[in-house]
Amino acid sequence: MNIWENKKKTLLGSLKAITMVVRDLDSVVHAYADVLGIGPWKVYKFNKGKCKMLFPDRKTVSRNFILASCTRPEVELRLIQPAEGTEDVFSQFLVSHGNGIHHIAFAQNSKGINKAVEIFNKLGDSALCKIILEGEEFLLMNAMRSMGYNILLEDENISFDVPAVTFPSDGLFSDSGLIKRIRQVCCGIDEIQSRIQHCADNLGMTPWVCVHLTEECLTNIETGSTDPGNDFDCGLYDGFPVQIEYTAPRVGGNFHSDYLAKHGVQLHHIAVETDNYRKIVSRMTEIGEKLLCANYVDSTEISVFIDTRKTLGCFLQVCEKCSGKGGKITEVTTYPPENS
């Protein structure tokens, strides 16, 4: 049995992929492979005749776009470079937000997909469009009301026969063990509780662990002092091989709150585990990416945030185990409550 198999069945099925929309797919693929050792990648090119988007108003758009895919044990990473313009959902996102995480893909059978769509419609969410690639159908849902981000629903047995280019061409690359695991995908939101209740009560995603992160919980690695301006609510669901996290800043003046103020509720970053965070920070800063913060968290972990939107398509959180440094997290609850 795959050790990353879902721990609990939810209405959504299995978490299949995290998808980012980027302006320059070739450079992003190179960064994942060359800087982080994540690969190999399959790169597909779809022309207008092979890709259609059907919108609820019956409008149909045929578009060129490039898709890159890297399948890891815990999750598949996907990159999409849309054609120029604003005729489709991917290019519209790129114009509005720049490089970023566009959606999370979930896979199950057709009966389960129909049931999920029915529930989402009752919650006030709706379909953005149906995407047809090589005759296979994917349903892109605007689940902002219930989940705070877009989701893609696809059949668990879906496949298409399209020529692909592999990068690196020999399938080999250095530092393939630098990233031990893609641990989380995080959505930045303005309020935690209602989102968690939606996911738990309507989608079967339980339980959630909720923590209040204050500056007393975080110690700046360089200065050894608490990091002012940190005050967050975090909600974590551990039922998929990759955890889903919500982060809601209680105060302004930090990169979480700044991004939320500019872009609204959005998928924000992926978190990875490593045994050498300094190597990742060094490589990212050498190519011009900005280190946002580096803290000891809860006396158990080093947590580093880097603005890697240009090179990786999203913000990156780098996590490494440690011991005995940083303050303790004291405010921890669960939803539903443990005794309910």
C-alpha positions in Angstrom: 0.0 0.0 0.0 1.2 3.5 -0.8 2.3 5.2 2.4 0.8 8.5 1.1 -2.7 7.0 0.6 -5.5 9.2 1.9 -6.1 8.7 5.7 -9.8 9.4 5.4 -12.3 9.6 2.6 -13.7 13.1 2.0 -16.3 14.4 -0.4 -13.4 15.6 -2.6 -11.7 12.2 -3.1 -7.9 12.3 -3.2 -5.7 15.4 -3.5 -4.1 14.9 -6.9 -2.2 18.0 -7.8 -1.2 21.6 -6.9 -1.3 23.8 -10.0 0.5 27.1 -10.6 0.0 29.5 -13.4 3.3 31.1 -14.6 4.5 33.5 -17.3 7.7 31.6 -18.2 7.2 27.9 -17.7 10.6 26.9 -19.1 12.5 29.0 -16.5 10.3 27.7 -13.6 10.8 24.1 -14.6 14.6 24.7 -14.6 14.4 26.3 -11.2 12.5 23.4 -9.6 15.0 20.9 -11.1 18.3 22.8 -10.8 17.7 24.7 -7.5 15.5 22.4 -5.5 16.2 19.0 -7.2 12.5 18.5 -7.9 11.8 16.5 -11.1 11.8 15.1 -13.7 9.2 17.1 -15.5 6.9 16.1 -18.4 6.2 19.1 -20.7 3.1 19.0 -22.9 2.0 21.6 -25.6 -1.7 21.8 -26.4 -2.9 23.7 -29.4 -6.3 25.2 -29.9 -7.8 22.1 -31.5 -6.8 20.0 -28.4 -7.8 22.4 -25.6 -11.3 23.9 -25.1 -12.9 25.8 -22.2 -16.7 25.7 -22.0 -18.1 28.4 -19.8 -21.5 28.5 -18.0 -22.8 31.2 -20.5 -22.2 28.6 -23.3 -19.2 30.5 -24.6 -16.5 28.2 -25.8 -12.8 29.2 -26.0 -10.1 27.3 -27.7 -6.6 28.2 -26.5 -3.0 27.2 -26.8 -1.2 26.5 -23.5 1.8 24.6 -22.1 1.5 22.2 -19.2 4.4 20.8 -17.1 3.9 18.0 -14.6 6.1 16.4 -12.0 4.7 13.5 -10.1 6.1 13.0 -6.6 5.0 10.3 -4.0 2.9 12.7 -2.1 1.5 15.0 -4.8 1.7 16.0 -8.4 3.0 19.5 -9.2 1.6 21.2 -12.3 2.7 24.4 -14.1 0.5 26.1 -16.7 1.7 28.8 -19.1 -1.4 30.2 -20.9 -1.5 32.0 -24.2 -1.3 35.8 -24.1 -4.6 37.7 -23.6 -7.5 37.4 -21.2 -9.8 35.0 -23.0 -9.4 32.1 -20.5 -9.3 31.7 -16.7 -5.6 31.0 -16.6 -4.5 34.1 -18.5 -7.0 36.2 -16.5 -5.4 35.0 -13.3 -1.9 35.8 -14.6 -2.9 39.4 -15.5 -4.6 40.0 -12.1 -2.2 38.3 -9.8 1.0 37.3 -11.6 2.6 34.0 -11.0 0.7 32.1 -8.3 -1.1 28.9 -7.2 -4.3 28.8 -9.3 -6.1 25.7 -7.9 -5.8 22.3 -6.2 -6.9 19.3 -8.2 -8.9 16.4 -6.6 -9.6 13.1 -8.2 -12.4 10.5 -7.8 -15.0 8.6 -9.8 -17.7 10.3 -11.8 -20.4 9.6 -9.3 -18.3 11.2 -6.5 -17.7 14.3 -8.8 -21.4 14.8 -9.4 -22.1 14.6 -5.7 -19.3 17.1 -4.9 -20.7 19.5 -7.6 -24.2 19.2 -6.0 -22.8 20.1 -2.6 -20.8 23.0 -3.8 -23.8 24.4 -5.7 -25.8 24.2 -2.4 -23.0 26.1 -0.7 -23.2 28.9 -3.3 -20.1 27.9 -5.3 -20.3 27.4 -9.0 -18.4 26.1 -12.0 -15.9 28.4 -13.7 -15.6 26.3 -16.8 -15.3 22.8 -18.2 -11.8 22.1 -19.6 -11.5 19.5 -22.4 -8.0 18.2 -23.1 -7.6 15.6 -25.8 -11.2 14.5 -25.2 -10.8 14.2 -21.4 -13.0 16.5 -19.2 -12.0 18.5 -16.1 -14.3 20.6 -14.1 -12.9 23.8 -12.7 -14.9 25.1 -9.7 -14.9 28.5 -8.1 -15.0 27.2 -4.4 -14.1 30.6 -3.0 -17.2 30.8 -0.9 -16.7 27.5 0.9 -12.9 26.8 0.7 -11.3 30.1 -0.3 -9.8 28.9 -3.6 -10.4 27.2 -6.9 -10.5 23.5 -7.2 -10.3 21.2 -10.2 -12.4 18.0 -10.2 -11.1 15.2 -12.4 -11.8 11.5 -12.9 -9.4 9.3 -11.0 -8.8 7.1 -14.1 -8.2 10.0 -16.5 -5.3 9.7 -19.0 -4.4 11.2 -22.4 -1.9 10.2 -25.0 0.1 13.4 -25.8 3.7 13.5 -26.8 5.8 15.0 -24.0 9.3 16.4 -23.6 11.1 15.2 -20.4 13.3 17.6 -18.5 16.0 16.8 -17.7 16.1 14.8 -20.9 17.9 11.9 -19.2 15.6 12.1 -16.1 18.7 12.7 -13.9 19.5 15.8 -11.9 21.5 16.8 -8.8 20.2 17.2 -5.3 17.2 15.0 -5.8 17.1 14.4 -2.1 17.3 18.1 -1.0 13.5 18.3 -0.7 12.3 15.4 1.5 8.6 16.1 1.2 6.1 18.7 -0.1 4.3 19.1 3.2 1.6 21.8 2.8 -0.3 24.0 0.5 -1.6 27.1 2.3 -4.4 29.6 1.6 -4.2 33.1 3.0 -7.6 34.2 4.4 -9.1 36.8 6.6 -10.9 34.6 9.1 -10.3 30.9 10.0 -13.3 29.5 11.8 -16.0 29.8 9.1 -13.7 28.2 6.5 -12.9 25.3 8.7 -16.5 24.7 9.6 -17.5 24.7 5.9 -14.8 22.1 5.1 -15.6 19.9 8.1 -19.4 20.0 8.2 -20.0 19.9 4.4 -17.0 18.2 2.8 -16.0 15.7 5.5 -12.6 17.2 6.2 -12.1 16.5 9.9 -10.4 17.1 12.2 -8.7 20.4 12.0 -5.9 21.5 14.3 -6.0 25.3 15.1 -3.1 27.2 16.6 -2.6 30.9 17.5 1.0 31.9 16.5 2.2 35.0 18.3 5.6 36.6 18.3 6.4 34.8 21.5 6.2 31.5 19.6 8.7 32.7 17.0 12.4 33.5 17.5 14.3 35.2 14.8 17.2 33.0 13.7 19.7 35.8 13.2 18.9 38.1 16.2 17.8 35.5 18.7 14.9 37.7 19.7 11.1 37.4 19.2 9.9 38.5 15.8 7.5 41.5 16.2 4.5 41.8 13.9 3.7 38.1 14.0 0.2 37.3 15.1 -1.6 34.6 13.1 -4.4 32.1 13.3 -3.5 28.8 11.5 -5.8 25.9 10.7 -4.3 22.6 9.5 -6.0 19.6 7.9 -3.8 16.5 7.9 -6.1 14.1 6.0 -4.4 14.2 2.7 -0.8 13.3 1.8 -0.2 17.0 1.5 -1.7 19.1 4.4 -4.1 21.9 3.7 -3.5 25.0 5.8 -5.3 28.3 6.3 -3.4 31.3 7.6 -5.2 34.4 8.8 -3.1 37.3 10.0 -4.5 39.2 13.0 -2.4 42.3 12.4 -0.9 44.1 9.4 2.6 44.9 8.5 3.7 41.4 7.5 4.0 39.8 4.0 0.9 37.6 4.7 -1.3 40.6 5.4 0.2 42.6 2.6 -0.5 39.9 0.1 -4.1 39.4 1.4 -4.7 43.2 1.2 -3.6 43.3 -2.4 -4.9 40.0 -3.9 -7.7 39.0 -1.5 -8.2 35.4 -0.3 -5.8 33.2 -2.4 -3.7 30.1 -2.3 -0.4 31.6 -1.0 2.5 29.1 -0.7 3.7 25.6 -0.5 5.8 24.3 2.4 8.6 21.8 1.9 10.7 19.8 4.4 14.5 19.6 4.1 17.6 18.8 6.1 19.5 21.8 4.7 17.5 25.0 4.7 20.6 27.1 4.4 21.5 25.7 1.0 18.0 26.5 -0.3 18.1 30.0 1.1 21.6 30.6 -0.4 20.6 29.3 -3.8 17.4 31.4 -3.9 19.0 34.6 -2.8 21.8 34.1 -5.2 19.3 34.2 -8.1 17.7 37.3 -6.7 14.8 36.0 -4.6 13.9 37.8 -1.4 14.2 36.1 2.1 11.1 37.3 4.0 11.7 35.8 7.4 13.6 33.0 9.2 12.4 31.8 12.6 12.6 29.1 15.2 9.0 27.9 15.8 7.7 26.1 18.9 11.2 24.9 19.9 10.9 22.2 17.2 11.3 23.6 13.8 13.1 26.2 11.6 10.6 28.0 9.3 11.9 30.2 6.5 9.7 32.1 4.0 11.1 33.2 0.6 9.3 35.2 -2.1 9.9 32.7 -5.0 6.9 33.7 -7.1 9.1 34.6 -10.1 11.2 31.4 -10.0 8.8 28.8 -8.6 5.4 30.2 -9.3 4.5 30.8 -5.6 5.8 31.7 -2.2 8.0 29.0 -0.6 8.1 28.0 3.1 11.2 25.9 3.9 11.0 23.8 7.1 13.7 21.9 9.0 13.5 20.1 12.3 15.5 21.5 15.3 15.2 21.3 19.0 15.4 23.6 22.0 15.1 27.0 20.3 12.1 29.3 20.0 9.1 29.9 22.1 6.3 27.3 22.7 2.9 27.3 21.0 0.4 27.3 23.8 -3.0 28.0 22.1 -4.0 24.8 20.3 -7.6 23.7 19.7 -9.3 21.2 17.4 -12.5 21.4 15.2 -14.7 19.6 15.9 -13.7 19.8 19.6 -12.2 16.6 20.9 -15.1 15.9 23.3 -17.9 16.7 20.9 
